[in-house]
Amino acid sequence: MIRHDASKNIWVLEGDHISYVLGLSELGTINHIYCGEKLPYLSDYASADRVAAFPYTLGSELSEEEFMGWGKVKFTEPSLKATFHDHVRDVDLAFVDFEISEHTLVLLLRDTHYPLEVKLYYKVIPDCDLIERYCEIVNDGETNITLEQALTGSFYVPREKDYRLTYLAGRWPAETQLDRVMMPDTKLVLESRRGTTSHFANPFFMLDQGGKADEHTGEVYYGALAFSGNWKIVFEKDKFNMVKISAGINDFDFCWNLKPDERFCTPKYIVGYVNQGFGQASRNLHDYQRKYVLPEVNRNKLRKVLYNSWDATWFDVNEEQQTKLAEIAAKIGVELFVVDDGWFGARHSDRAGLGDWFINEDKFPNGLQSLIRKVNDLGMEFGLWIEPEGVNPDSELYRAHPQWVYHFETREPTQIRNQLILNLARADVRQYIFDCIDSLLTKHQIAFIKWDMNRNFSEPGFPSAPPEEQKEIWVRHAWGLYEIVEKLKAKHPTVIFQSCSGGGGRVDMGILQYFDQAWPSDNTDAFDRLRIQEGFSYAYCAKIMEAWVSDEVNWVNNRKLSLAYRFHSAMTGNLGIGDNLLKWGDEDSREAAKWIQLYKEIRPIIQEGDQYRLLSVRESHLASVMYVSPSREEAVVFAFLHSNSFDNELPRIRLQGLDEQTLYRVDDREQALSGKALMTVGIKVELRGDFQSKIIRIRKMVK
Ligand code: GLA
C-alpha cells in the first residue's frame, strides 16, 4: 500500500486504482511527483528532478514542494510562514526521516537552524482512492515561534494547459451553485473570511484538463478541506504551466503563538484522482464520508424522516399547537419530530432570548418533557433547535457576561439578526455551552439536535487575551465548536447532530467529523432545491443532505408546486417535512403518507447507494438523478420536468451504474431489460406539463 524506493528516494502511496508519489529532491525538500492511475511497477515512477533554472527563476521556486516553508527564494503560496524569537522570518525546512505504517506515511522535516519541526501525515483511503493529509508543526525549542501562515500543504496536477476549475459558490438562500471557469495563468483563491465555512464558497474543487471530462468520463483531480472556520484554497498557474493547489486555514488576520513544546495541527486536506468523470469523483467523496468521516456511532444508521415546525409556527411555539402538529406528523409516518426556534428564554422573536437555554414556562407550562412524552407516545423521537454560539444583547446571559462576546473595547459591536457571537476561544464560554446542552440532553429524551449559527463574524476582538494571541480566535472558535460537540457526543453518543448555519453556511468535511447531517439551504422551493442539491452532491452525500417538503407556494419566489413534486425533490436526500400540517386536508395527508411510505422503502438505496447525476437541472429542462443499491440489484430514478413546449418529445434517460448482464424490471412493466439496454438505450419517461416529476423503480428480475 505504501512503498519506499530507497534508490530513487520516492514514496508510493497506492489506493485501489490510484497512486500518489512523493520524492526527496536534491534540495532536501519533499516534492510532488505523481497523482494518477496506478502504474504496474515501482520503476514506472520518476524521481524528484530538480527543475532547470531560468534567469529570474531559480529551480527552487519551480520545485513542486508538498509543504513549502517561506524562506530562501520562494514566491508561490507557502504552507508555512513563521517568525522566530530573533525576528528572523525565513523558514528553511529539510527532510530528516520517515515512518511507514500500513496506511500512513509520516515525513519529518526540520528547520536547518531553528528548533522547528514539521510532520507531514499522509493516509491512503484505498477503497475511496483518496489521500488524506494533514501536518503537525512543532516547537521543539525554548522560545515562542510566531506562525503567520499554516496551510496543510500543496498538491499539483500535470503541467498542461487549459485546466478547468469546477467549484461551488453561493449565497443565502442559493448555496452550493456549481460554477466552472478556465484557470487563468495567475492566482485564483476560494476562501472564507467570515468565521465559518460560509454560504459564498465551499472548501472543495475539481479540475479537469481542457474541459475534457464530463459526468461519466475523463480525468478529474479533486480535493476538499476539512475545516469550518476561515479557510482558503489557492490555485496558482504560471507560464511554466505549473499548477499548484494549496489548501488550509486562511492566513487572513491569522497569527498563532506557538509556545515551546506545543504543536499546531492543521485540518485535513483530502485529494484524489479519477478517470471516470465528475460523477465518480463525487461518489468517492460520498463513500469516504459514509465510511470514514461521519461520527462513528450513527454512521451506519439510516436517517429518519423528520418533521420541523419552523415554517409552520416560527417563534410562536407552545405545547398545545406542537402536539397537534405531532399528531398529524405521526399519522403520515414521520419518525422524528423537531421543535425549532422559540422554545427557550424570552424568545418571541429574533430580538431576545438567545443564550438563555432554559425552557420558556409560559409556552411550555408542563416543561418540555410533557411534549416529548406525547411525541414519544405517538411513536416518534424528539428533536430540538439550538444556536449555542449566538447571543442576543437582550438576554440574561449577555447581561451577566457582556465580556463573553467577541468585541473591541473601543467599538460598538455590530449586531446581525440582533445577535452577537460568543467567544469560543474562552474555556468558560465553552464550559457554559457544554453544561447547558448537556443538561438539556440529560433531562430530556432528545434524539436530535439542530445546531444553528446565524451570523458571520465582525469585530473579532478578545480583549482579555494576551496581544500575541488575539488573532488565534478564528481557529480557536472552530476548534472550540468541535471540542464541545465531541464532548457532548461522548456523553450522548446516539444523538444525531445537524449542522445548520442560516441555511447552508457551515457544510464542510470538518464539521462532518462531528455532525451527522447538514441543512443545505433555507431555500425549500423544490425546484430551486434541485440546483442547490445537485451542487451539494458534487462534494457531499445524499445521506447527510436534509431536504424538506414545505409550503405549496414557497416564500422564496412564490412558486406553486404540487405535493408530489415537492416530495420527489426532497426524497432525493434525507426526507423531512417543514410545511404547516394544520393547513393540510385529508387528501394531502393521505398523499404524504404514501410518499413517506415509499421513501422508507427506497431510503437505503438513496442514503447508502451510489448516486448518478443523469441529466443536470442546469443544462436540461428534464433533470434526472439516480441511486443504485450497493448490490446493484435495485435502483431508483428521479425525473423532473421543468416544462415542455411544442409537444416536443423528451429525451430518453440513459441510466448508469447497473450490472450490464442483469435483467431488470422498470416499475411494473412486463418486459425486463438488461442493465446494458437501460444504460445504452435508456428509458422513456412519460411527463407532460410544467413542474412534473416521477420516481421510477428499477429492480432485478427474480425468476
Ligand atoms: C435559521 C435556520 C432556519 C431556522 C431559523 C430559526 O434561519 O436556517 O431553518 O431554524 O434559523 O431562527
Residues whose N, C-alpha, C, O or C-beta is under 5 A from the ligand:
A	BS01	GLA	W310 D340 D341 C500 G502 G503 D522
